[in-house]
Amino acid sequence: MSPTQKRRFTIVAIILLGVGLATFLALRAFQENIEYFLTPKQVAAGEFEPGQRYRVAGLVRKGSVSTLDDGVTHRFNVTDCKFDVTVQYTGILPDLFREGQAIVANGAFSDTQTMIAAQVLAKHDENYVPNEAADAMMLAQANACDDATDSVSY
């Protein structure tokens, strides 16, 4: 192998190594930031890993909203009318948040089935709701979820 061929081989090897390393780092960053969508039924079945970030959508169960002693931490249940998920959120809830309202909570689960939410989004209109969430909420309305909500709005 001539010196020119060795130099070319070295350059190609360095480029391939750099591209491989960049791809690995990009995929790892993407995997750490991905959020999976779960329904309350899937949470009740234990289809989550503690510490992993998830999104849970459903209706805020009537009578479940409470504020803890610190005044800024809220606990409430998100329901699909058959299963409930307890959500704990520290911060100011959105203006559109109320009992019976469709919401999406982003956060991680503790070892129990309680989601520690980092963000709570109150549904504004159908353009902001994932298809799975819209389907779950339509199913909830079809199941006459009167005990969970005064009126289903989604």
C-alpha positions as CSV (number, residue, x, y, z in Angstrom):
1,M,0.0,0.0,0.0
2,S,1.4,3.4,-1.0
3,P,1.6,6.4,1.3
4,T,-1.2,8.1,-0.7
5,Q,-3.5,5.0,-0.3
6,K,-2.8,4.9,3.5
7,R,-3.6,8.6,3.8
8,R,-6.9,8.1,1.9
9,F,-7.8,5.0,4.0
10,T,-7.1,7.0,7.2
11,I,-9.3,9.9,6.1
12,V,-12.2,7.6,5.1
13,A,-11.9,5.7,8.4
14,I,-12.0,9.0,10.4
15,I,-15.0,10.2,8.4
16,L,-16.9,6.9,8.9
17,L,-16.0,6.9,12.6
18,G,-17.2,10.5,13.0
19,V,-20.5,9.8,11.2
20,G,-21.1,6.7,13.3
21,L,-20.4,8.6,16.5
22,A,-22.7,11.5,15.5
23,T,-25.5,9.0,14.6
24,F,-25.1,7.3,17.9
25,L,-25.3,10.5,19.9
26,A,-28.3,11.8,17.9
27,L,-30.3,8.5,18.4
28,R,-29.5,8.5,22.1
29,A,-30.6,12.1,22.6
30,F,-33.8,11.3,20.6
31,Q,-34.6,8.3,22.7
32,E,-34.1,10.2,26.0
33,N,-36.6,12.9,24.9
34,I,-39.4,10.7,23.5
35,E,-42.7,10.7,25.3
36,Y,-45.1,7.8,24.8
37,F,-48.9,8.2,25.0
38,L,-50.8,6.1,27.4
39,T,-54.5,5.8,28.2
40,P,-55.8,5.4,31.8
41,K,-56.6,1.8,30.9
42,Q,-52.9,1.1,30.0
43,V,-51.7,2.7,33.2
44,A,-54.1,0.6,35.2
45,A,-52.7,-2.5,33.5
46,G,-49.2,-1.4,34.5
47,E,-47.9,-0.8,31.0
48,F,-45.4,1.9,32.1
49,E,-41.9,2.1,33.5
50,P,-41.3,4.4,36.5
51,G,-39.1,7.3,35.6
52,Q,-40.0,7.2,31.8
53,R,-41.8,10.2,30.4
54,Y,-45.3,9.7,29.2
55,R,-48.4,11.6,28.1
56,V,-51.8,10.7,29.6
57,A,-55.0,12.1,28.2
58,G,-58.6,11.9,29.5
59,L,-61.2,13.8,31.4
60,V,-60.7,15.3,34.9
61,R,-63.0,13.3,37.2
62,K,-65.6,15.4,38.9
63,G,-64.8,15.9,42.6
64,S,-61.2,14.7,42.4
65,V,-59.4,18.0,42.2
66,S,-57.6,18.9,45.5
67,T,-54.8,21.3,46.5
68,L,-52.2,20.2,48.9
69,D,-51.1,22.2,52.0
70,D,-48.4,24.1,50.1
71,G,-51.0,25.8,47.9
72,V,-49.3,25.1,44.6
73,T,-49.4,21.3,44.3
74,H,-52.6,19.9,42.8
75,R,-53.9,16.3,42.7
76,F,-56.6,15.1,40.5
77,N,-57.8,12.0,38.6
78,V,-57.8,11.7,34.9
79,T,-60.3,9.1,33.7
80,D,-61.5,7.4,30.6
81,C,-64.7,6.6,32.5
82,K,-63.5,3.1,33.4
83,F,-60.1,3.6,34.7
84,D,-58.5,6.5,36.6
85,V,-54.9,7.9,36.8
86,T,-53.9,10.1,39.7
87,V,-51.9,13.1,38.5
88,Q,-49.9,15.4,40.8
89,Y,-48.9,18.8,39.4
90,T,-47.0,21.6,41.1
91,G,-47.6,25.0,39.5
92,I,-50.4,27.1,38.1
93,L,-53.0,25.1,36.2
94,P,-54.2,26.4,32.8
95,D,-57.1,28.7,32.6
96,L,-59.2,26.2,30.8
97,F,-58.6,23.5,33.4
98,R,-61.7,22.4,35.2
99,E,-63.6,19.2,36.3
100,G,-65.0,17.4,33.3
101,Q,-62.5,19.1,30.9
102,A,-60.3,17.0,28.6
103,I,-56.6,17.4,29.5
104,V,-53.2,16.0,28.5
105,A,-50.7,15.6,31.3
106,N,-46.9,15.2,30.5
107,G,-44.7,13.6,33.1
108,A,-43.2,10.5,34.7
109,F,-44.8,7.9,37.0
110,S,-43.5,7.3,40.5
111,D,-43.3,3.7,41.6
112,T,-47.1,3.7,42.1
113,Q,-49.7,4.6,39.5
114,T,-49.3,8.4,40.3
115,M,-48.0,10.6,37.5
116,I,-45.8,13.5,38.6
117,A,-46.7,15.9,35.8
118,A,-44.3,18.5,34.5
119,Q,-47.0,20.0,32.3
120,V,-50.8,20.0,32.1
121,L,-52.5,21.0,28.9
122,A,-56.2,21.8,28.9
123,K,-57.8,21.0,25.6
124,H,-58.5,24.1,23.6
125,D,-59.9,22.6,20.4
126,E,-59.6,19.3,18.5
127,N,-56.5,20.4,16.6
128,Y,-54.4,20.0,19.7
129,V,-55.4,16.5,20.8
130,P,-53.6,13.4,19.5
131,N,-55.8,11.0,17.6
132,E,-55.5,8.4,20.3
133,A,-56.7,10.9,22.9
134,A,-59.6,12.1,20.8
135,D,-60.6,8.5,20.2
136,A,-60.4,7.7,24.0
137,M,-62.5,10.8,24.8
138,M,-65.1,10.0,22.2
139,L,-65.4,6.5,23.7
140,A,-65.8,8.0,27.1
141,Q,-68.7,10.2,25.8
142,A,-70.2,7.1,24.2
143,N,-70.0,5.3,27.6
144,A,-72.1,8.0,29.2
145,C,-69.5,9.1,31.7
146,D,-72.0,11.1,33.8
147,D,-70.5,10.2,37.1
148,A,-67.1,11.5,36.1
149,T,-68.2,14.8,34.5
150,D,-71.1,17.2,34.5
151,S,-70.8,17.6,30.8
152,V,-68.2,16.1,28.5
153,S,-66.3,18.8,26.6
154,Y,-63.5,17.9,24.3
